[in-house]
Amino acid sequence: MDRSTRRPAHIAPLLGALLGAIAATGFAPLDLWPLTLLGFAGWIALVHRARGLKSALWIGWAFGVGHFTVNNNWFQHAFDFQDKMPPVLGYFAAVGLALYLAVYPAMAAGLAWRFGRRPQVDLGYLLIFGAAWIVTEWLRAVVFTGYAWDPVGVVWMPVIGVARLAAYVGTYALSGLTIVAAGSLLLVKRQVKVPAGIAAALVLAALSASWTNASDAAATGPAIRIVQPNIGNDDRGERGGERALDALIALSGKAGPRPRPRLIVWPEGLIRDFLESGYPGYVYAGQWPDTIRRRIARTLGPRDALMTSGDTLAFDRNDDVVGAANSVLAIAPNAQIVGRYDKAHLVPYGEYLPIPWLLKPLGLARLVPGDMDFTPGNGPGNIVLPGFGAIGVQVCYEIIFSGQLVDRAHRPRIIVNPSNDAWFGTWGSPQFLAQARMRAIEEGLPLVRATPTGISAVIAADGRLLATIPHETAGAIETPIPPALVPTLFSRTGNWMAGGIAILLTLLAVAIRRRQR
């Protein structure tokens, strides 16, 4: 009798949930990536021993619940700043999110069991599992606007040489290959050549980091200055906007002639007053925008520019507000706005409330203050600034979406990512940084993050951290703008590469099975 038929039906899902939780420890801030490999290896074996397709789906779903509950525990922190919803609701929200996200590991497990399973775990089964994971992780990033947080490939960030494989195949494909690598541990006793070969490839990739670093920035080129005032969400009361502006200005440095131009980047979410002129007078409750911009411009030298987050409004012919955007505005030394980017990938429940006709009567509200939902911008774009060139912009949450960062027809020299990491706490903020580093690797572009409370950072085009301001620390970074690399393979193909790798893994599995026959 098969041993799996003697196991109580409830044991396998419980074990799956435990393995999912173990696998989650490989992400920041713990970075225990070997445990991720072991957790996935155990889960892959558990799915293989499932009694049927339904059982495999349940085991996959339980794994996902354990995995995403641990991985997204920071989600509760966002509810600590709400007046309309009690903080305890955040714990239910974190688990509720995991119950939904677990659908995707369940699908991967079902596909692997249905199309890859044989009497024993073999390479063909692992290849099918890897292909299924690529497809389902990509689906997680796009269905219902997507939730792409922490794809499995990000666990390799502490092993930067392996993480740099994303420059060729992208993060989702790297996740699928990670599944194959984890599953190969199950073959050690019977097919030692497979895990040995994969281990050798990983070691070679890890060692390659020492000779694949991007070059240093030119000492005479433009500089970039990142400002982090350490002002949390709970410090932004009635006069919080004025205090924040004072802190930002104080950390931006003094104006005056400089040997090179500076691009100063402020975080998201601190400027409470409107910065654009020309709105109807009734919308200006605080300082007039011209006054604020002149105060900002006093920090700028004659060749400097400053980029800051701020809300912008749209009006109809009757001067009634018809839309709002989460924008990044570029301000010149003459106090004029010389560029604008509107956030395109908005956060459900954060920047707009889905199905409001149902949720508002239930007492649910957006996590971001305000009664009006934001409207999305047009997608990846640049702000072109004299002396700096094309500056790509991604606001906060947008940075987690692989393959959606750059206007490929007009490649920027750097990506600026203003963010409000105060929502994410001590667990989510380092995860956010790790994903931003992966985006830099994929695109071969340097990337800078400016956050109110940290972690702010300057990231090289190869994913290395060049400078950081720690979490909950006030400070500023000023460095030469790092150079971009030549366009990577992934930057040219995007997530078509993930689809190609999934197909390749499937074809290899089919070829192996035919050869075995």
TAUR-V84471 format. One record per residue. N is the residue number from 1. RES is the residue in three letters. SS is DSSP state (alpha for helix, beta for strand, coil for the rest). PHI is phi as a letter, one per 40 degrees, with the letter a starting at -180 (NA if undefined). PSI is psi in whole degrees, -180 to 180 (none if undefined). Layout:
BEGIN
N,RES,SS,PHI,PSI  N,RES,SS,PHI,PSI
END
This chain:
BEGIN
1,MET,coil,NA,138  2,ASP,coil,c,132  3,ARG,alpha,d,-30  4,SER,alpha,c,-23  5,THR,alpha,c,-15  6,ARG,coil,c,-10  7,ARG,coil,c,134  8,PRO,coil,d,142  9,ALA,alpha,c,-29  10,HIS,alpha,c,-13  11,ILE,alpha,c,-43  12,ALA,alpha,c,-46  13,PRO,alpha,c,-39  14,LEU,alpha,c,-42  15,LEU,alpha,c,-38  16,GLY,alpha,c,-43  17,ALA,alpha,c,-40  18,LEU,alpha,c,-44  19,LEU,alpha,c,-36  20,GLY,alpha,c,-41  21,ALA,alpha,c,-41  22,ILE,alpha,c,-43  23,ALA,alpha,c,-29  24,ALA,alpha,c,-18  25,THR,coil,c,-8  26,GLY,coil,c,-15  27,PHE,coil,c,163  28,ALA,coil,c,149  29,PRO,coil,c,-5  30,LEU,coil,c,-41  31,ASP,coil,f,34  32,LEU,coil,c,64  33,TRP,alpha,c,-31  34,PRO,alpha,d,-33  35,LEU,alpha,c,-31  36,THR,alpha,c,-45  37,LEU,alpha,c,-43  38,LEU,alpha,c,-40  39,GLY,alpha,c,-44  40,PHE,alpha,c,-38  41,ALA,alpha,c,-46  42,GLY,alpha,c,-40  43,TRP,alpha,c,-42  44,ILE,alpha,d,-42  45,ALA,alpha,c,-39  46,LEU,alpha,c,-42  47,VAL,alpha,c,-40  48,HIS,alpha,c,-34  49,ARG,coil,c,4  50,ALA,coil,c,147  51,ARG,coil,c,-23  52,GLY,coil,a,-179  53,LEU,alpha,c,-43  54,LYS,alpha,c,-42  55,SER,alpha,c,-41  56,ALA,alpha,c,-40  57,LEU,alpha,c,-43  58,TRP,alpha,c,-41  59,ILE,alpha,c,-41  60,GLY,alpha,c,-42  61,TRP,alpha,c,-42  62,ALA,alpha,c,-41  63,PHE,alpha,d,-46  64,GLY,alpha,c,-39  65,VAL,alpha,c,-48  66,GLY,alpha,c,-41  67,HIS,alpha,c,-51  68,PHE,alpha,c,-25  69,THR,alpha,c,-45  70,VAL,alpha,c,-46  71,ASN,alpha,c,-35  72,ASN,coil,b,28  73,ASN,alpha,c,-24  74,TRP,alpha,c,-18  75,PHE,alpha,d,-32  76,GLN,alpha,c,-33  77,HIS,alpha,d,-31  78,ALA,alpha,c,-22  79,PHE,alpha,c,-3  80,ASP,alpha,c,-9  81,PHE,alpha,b,20  82,GLN,coil,b,137  83,ASP,coil,c,-31  84,LYS,coil,c,-17  85,MET,coil,b,137  86,PRO,coil,c,145  87,PRO,coil,d,-32  88,VAL,coil,c,-24  89,LEU,alpha,c,-24  90,GLY,alpha,c,-34  91,TYR,alpha,c,-41  92,PHE,alpha,c,-36  93,ALA,alpha,c,-40  94,ALA,alpha,c,-44  95,VAL,alpha,c,-41  96,GLY,alpha,c,-40  97,LEU,alpha,c,-42  98,ALA,alpha,c,-37  99,LEU,alpha,c,-34  100,TYR,alpha,c,-49  101,LEU,alpha,c,-26  102,ALA,alpha,c,-16  103,VAL,alpha,d,-34  104,TYR,alpha,c,-46  105,PRO,alpha,d,-33  106,ALA,alpha,c,-44  107,MET,alpha,c,-42  108,ALA,alpha,c,-43  109,ALA,alpha,c,-43  110,GLY,alpha,c,-43  111,LEU,alpha,c,-44  112,ALA,alpha,c,-43  113,TRP,alpha,c,-43  114,ARG,alpha,c,-42  115,PHE,alpha,b,-13  116,GLY,alpha,b,-15  117,ARG,coil,c,138  118,ARG,coil,b,174  119,PRO,coil,d,-33  120,GLN,coil,b,152  121,VAL,coil,c,126  122,ASP,coil,b,178  123,LEU,alpha,c,-37  124,GLY,alpha,d,-43  125,TYR,alpha,c,-43  126,LEU,alpha,c,-39  127,LEU,alpha,c,-41  128,ILE,alpha,c,-40  129,PHE,alpha,c,-44  130,GLY,alpha,c,-43  131,ALA,alpha,c,-43  132,ALA,alpha,c,-38  133,TRP,alpha,c,-41  134,ILE,alpha,d,-48  135,VAL,alpha,c,-46  136,THR,alpha,c,-32  137,GLU,alpha,c,-38  138,TRP,alpha,c,-42  139,LEU,alpha,c,-41  140,ARG,alpha,d,-30  141,ALA,alpha,c,-9  142,VAL,alpha,b,-27  143,VAL,alpha,c,136  144,PHE,alpha,f,46  145,THR,alpha,g,-11  146,GLY,coil,g,146  147,TYR,coil,b,91  148,ALA,coil,c,15  149,TRP,coil,c,130  150,ASP,coil,f,64  151,PRO,coil,c,153  152,VAL,alpha,d,-33  153,GLY,alpha,d,-21  154,VAL,alpha,c,-19  155,VAL,alpha,c,-16  156,TRP,alpha,c,0  157,MET,alpha,d,-36  158,PRO,alpha,c,-21  159,VAL,coil,b,80  160,ILE,alpha,c,-31  161,GLY,alpha,c,-39  162,VAL,alpha,c,-42  163,ALA,alpha,d,-31  164,ARG,coil,c,-9  165,LEU,coil,c,-22  166,ALA,alpha,c,-21  167,ALA,alpha,c,-23  168,TYR,alpha,c,-43  169,VAL,alpha,b,-13  170,GLY,coil,g,166  171,THR,alpha,c,-42  172,TYR,alpha,c,-40  173,ALA,alpha,c,-39  174,LEU,alpha,c,-35  175,SER,alpha,c,-46  176,GLY,alpha,c,-40  177,LEU,alpha,c,-32  178,THR,alpha,c,-38  179,ILE,alpha,c,-44  180,VAL,alpha,c,-43  181,ALA,alpha,c,-43  182,ALA,alpha,c,-45  183,GLY,alpha,c,-26  184,SER,alpha,c,-19  185,LEU,alpha,c,-25  186,LEU,alpha,c,-12  187,LEU,alpha,c,2  188,VAL,coil,d,-41  189,LYS,coil,c,-31  190,ARG,coil,b,-34  191,GLN,coil,b,67  192,VAL,alpha,c,-24  193,LYS,alpha,c,-37  194,VAL,alpha,c,-57  195,PRO,alpha,c,-33  196,ALA,alpha,c,-42  197,GLY,alpha,c,-42  198,ILE,alpha,c,-42  199,ALA,alpha,c,-42  200,ALA,alpha,c,-41  201,ALA,alpha,c,-40  202,LEU,alpha,c,-41  203,VAL,alpha,c,-44  204,LEU,alpha,c,-42  205,ALA,alpha,c,-42  206,ALA,alpha,c,-43  207,LEU,alpha,c,-25  208,SER,alpha,c,-18  209,ALA,alpha,d,-27  210,SER,alpha,c,-18  211,TRP,alpha,b,14  212,THR,coil,b,19  213,ASN,coil,c,147  214,ALA,coil,c,155  215,SER,coil,c,162  216,ASP,coil,c,158  217,ALA,coil,c,151  218,ALA,coil,c,131  219,ALA,coil,c,-22  220,THR,coil,c,2  221,GLY,coil,c,178  222,PRO,coil,c,152  223,ALA,beta,b,159  224,ILE,beta,b,138  225,ARG,beta,b,124  226,ILE,beta,b,131  227,VAL,beta,b,131  228,GLN,beta,b,103  229,PRO,coil,c,-7  230,ASN,coil,f,56  231,ILE,coil,b,113  232,GLY,coil,c,174  233,ASN,alpha,c,-30  234,ASP,alpha,c,-1  235,ASP,alpha,b,20  236,ARG,coil,b,59  237,GLY,coil,c,-149  238,GLU,coil,c,-41  239,ARG,coil,b,10  240,GLY,alpha,c,-34  241,GLY,alpha,c,-40  242,GLU,alpha,c,-42  243,ARG,alpha,c,-40  244,ALA,alpha,c,-44  245,LEU,alpha,c,-42  246,ASP,alpha,c,-43  247,ALA,alpha,c,-42  248,LEU,alpha,c,-44  249,ILE,alpha,c,-42  250,ALA,alpha,c,-34  251,LEU,alpha,c,-4  252,SER,coil,c,-6  253,GLY,coil,g,167  254,LYS,coil,c,147  255,ALA,coil,c,169  256,GLY,coil,h,167  257,PRO,coil,d,137  258,ARG,coil,b,157  259,PRO,coil,c,-19  260,ARG,coil,a,153  261,PRO,coil,c,152  262,ARG,beta,b,138  263,LEU,beta,b,112  264,ILE,beta,c,131  265,VAL,beta,b,123  266,TRP,coil,b,158  267,PRO,coil,c,175  268,GLU,coil,c,146  269,GLY,coil,g,6  270,LEU,coil,b,-28  271,ILE,coil,c,111  272,ARG,coil,c,-32  273,ASP,coil,c,158  274,PHE,coil,c,144  275,LEU,coil,b,-20  276,GLU,coil,c,138  277,SER,coil,c,169  278,GLY,coil,g,1  279,TYR,coil,c,157  280,PRO,coil,d,143  281,GLY,alpha,d,-26  282,TYR,alpha,c,-16  283,VAL,alpha,c,-15  284,TYR,coil,c,100  285,ALA,coil,c,-21  286,GLY,coil,b,-135  287,GLN,coil,c,151  288,TRP,coil,c,145  289,PRO,alpha,c,-36  290,ASP,alpha,c,-38  291,THR,alpha,c,-44  292,ILE,alpha,c,-44  293,ARG,alpha,c,-35  294,ARG,alpha,c,-37  295,ARG,alpha,c,-42  296,ILE,alpha,c,-42  297,ALA,alpha,c,-23  298,ARG,coil,c,-16  299,THR,coil,c,-6  300,LEU,coil,b,137  301,GLY,coil,c,175  302,PRO,coil,c,-20  303,ARG,coil,b,9  304,ASP,coil,c,168  305,ALA,beta,a,158  306,LEU,beta,b,137  307,MET,beta,b,129  308,THR,beta,b,151  309,SER,beta,c,150  310,GLY,beta,a,152  311,ASP,beta,c,143  312,THR,beta,b,156  313,LEU,beta,b,155  314,ALA,beta,b,146  315,PHE,beta,b,157  316,ASP,coil,c,-173  317,ARG,coil,c,-21  318,ASN,coil,c,12  319,ASP,coil,g,27  320,ASP,coil,c,141  321,VAL,beta,c,128  322,VAL,beta,b,-5  323,GLY,beta,a,155  324,ALA,beta,b,150  325,ALA,beta,b,147  326,ASN,beta,c,105  327,SER,beta,b,162  328,VAL,beta,b,128  329,LEU,beta,b,138  330,ALA,beta,b,129  331,ILE,beta,b,132  332,ALA,beta,c,169  333,PRO,coil,c,-21  334,ASN,coil,c,10  335,ALA,coil,g,13  336,GLN,coil,c,148  337,ILE,beta,c,122  338,VAL,beta,b,8  339,GLY,beta,a,151  340,ARG,beta,a,139  341,TYR,beta,b,132  342,ASP,beta,b,128  343,LYS,coil,d,130  344,ALA,coil,c,-38  345,HIS,coil,c,94  346,LEU,coil,c,157  347,VAL,coil,c,117  348,PRO,beta,d,138  349,TYR,coil,g,-17  350,GLY,coil,c,-53  351,GLU,coil,b,-10  352,TYR,beta,a,154  353,LEU,coil,b,113  354,PRO,coil,c,154  355,ILE,coil,f,61  356,PRO,alpha,c,-28  357,TRP,alpha,c,-23  358,LEU,alpha,c,-43  359,LEU,alpha,c,-35  360,LYS,alpha,c,-44  361,PRO,alpha,c,-21  362,LEU,alpha,c,-1  363,GLY,coil,g,7  364,LEU,coil,c,147  365,ALA,coil,a,171  366,ARG,coil,c,153  367,LEU,coil,c,-25  368,VAL,coil,c,135  369,PRO,coil,d,151  370,GLY,coil,h,154  371,ASP,coil,c,-16  372,MET,coil,b,131  373,ASP,coil,c,147  374,PHE,beta,c,154  375,THR,coil,b,143  376,PRO,coil,c,152  377,GLY,coil,c,-165  378,ASN,coil,c,0  379,GLY,coil,h,-171  380,PRO,coil,d,135  381,GLY,beta,a,174  382,ASN,beta,b,156  383,ILE,beta,b,120  384,VAL,beta,c,121  385,LEU,beta,b,132  386,PRO,coil,d,132  387,GLY,coil,g,-16  388,PHE,coil,b,-25  389,GLY,beta,g,-153  390,ALA,beta,c,121  391,ILE,beta,b,114  392,GLY,beta,c,144  393,VAL,beta,b,134  394,GLN,coil,b,127  395,VAL,coil,c,119  396,CYS,alpha,f,-113  397,TYR,alpha,d,-25  398,GLU,alpha,c,-26  399,ILE,alpha,c,-14  400,ILE,alpha,c,-6  401,PHE,coil,c,102  402,SER,coil,d,134  403,GLY,coil,g,6  404,GLN,coil,b,24  405,LEU,coil,c,-32  406,VAL,coil,b,140  407,ASP,coil,c,102  408,ARG,coil,c,-21  409,ALA,coil,c,-18  410,HIS,coil,b,78  411,ARG,coil,c,126  412,PRO,coil,c,173  413,ARG,coil,c,-20  414,ILE,beta,a,155  415,ILE,beta,b,128  416,VAL,beta,b,130  417,ASN,beta,b,80  418,PRO,beta,c,136  419,SER,beta,a,159  420,ASN,coil,b,85  421,ASP,alpha,c,-1  422,ALA,alpha,c,-22  423,TRP,alpha,c,-22  424,PHE,coil,c,-11  425,GLY,alpha,g,-166  426,THR,alpha,c,-15  427,TRP,alpha,c,-44  428,GLY,alpha,c,-31  429,SER,alpha,c,-47  430,PRO,alpha,c,-29  431,GLN,alpha,c,-41  432,PHE,alpha,c,-45  433,LEU,alpha,c,-42  434,ALA,alpha,c,-40  435,GLN,alpha,c,-35  436,ALA,alpha,c,-39  437,ARG,alpha,c,-37  438,MET,alpha,c,-37  439,ARG,alpha,c,-39  440,ALA,alpha,c,-42  441,ILE,alpha,c,-48  442,GLU,alpha,d,-44  443,GLU,alpha,c,-14  444,GLY,coil,g,33  445,LEU,coil,b,141  446,PRO,beta,c,156  447,LEU,beta,a,138  448,VAL,beta,b,140  449,ARG,beta,b,131  450,ALA,beta,b,119  451,THR,beta,b,153  452,PRO,coil,c,-38  453,THR,coil,b,0  454,GLY,coil,g,156  455,ILE,coil,c,118  456,SER,beta,c,150  457,ALA,beta,a,155  458,VAL,beta,b,122  459,ILE,beta,b,129  460,ALA,coil,c,165  461,ALA,coil,c,-13  462,ASP,coil,b,7  463,GLY,coil,g,-6  464,ARG,coil,c,147  465,LEU,beta,c,117  466,LEU,beta,c,-32  467,ALA,beta,a,146  468,THR,beta,a,157  469,ILE,beta,b,122  470,PRO,coil,c,166  471,HIS,coil,c,137  472,GLU,coil,f,45  473,THR,coil,b,133  474,ALA,coil,c,140  475,GLY,beta,i,-174  476,ALA,beta,a,150  477,ILE,beta,b,135  478,GLU,beta,b,118  479,THR,beta,b,160  480,PRO,beta,c,147  481,ILE,coil,c,122  482,PRO,coil,c,151  483,PRO,coil,c,152  484,ALA,coil,c,156  485,LEU,coil,c,170  486,VAL,coil,c,153  487,PRO,coil,d,130  488,THR,coil,c,166  489,LEU,alpha,d,-42  490,PHE,alpha,c,-38  491,SER,alpha,c,-23  492,ARG,alpha,c,-30  493,THR,alpha,b,-24  494,GLY,coil,g,-153  495,ASN,coil,c,4  496,TRP,alpha,d,-31  497,MET,alpha,c,-39  498,ALA,alpha,c,-44  499,GLY,alpha,c,-40  500,GLY,alpha,c,-41  501,ILE,alpha,c,-39  502,ALA,alpha,c,-42  503,ILE,alpha,c,-42  504,LEU,alpha,c,-44  505,LEU,alpha,c,-40  506,THR,alpha,c,-45  507,LEU,alpha,c,-39  508,LEU,alpha,c,-40  509,ALA,alpha,c,-44  510,VAL,alpha,c,-43  511,ALA,alpha,c,-40  512,ILE,alpha,c,-42  513,ARG,alpha,c,-41  514,ARG,alpha,c,-38  515,ARG,alpha,c,-37  516,GLN,alpha,c,-32  517,ARG,coil,c,none
END
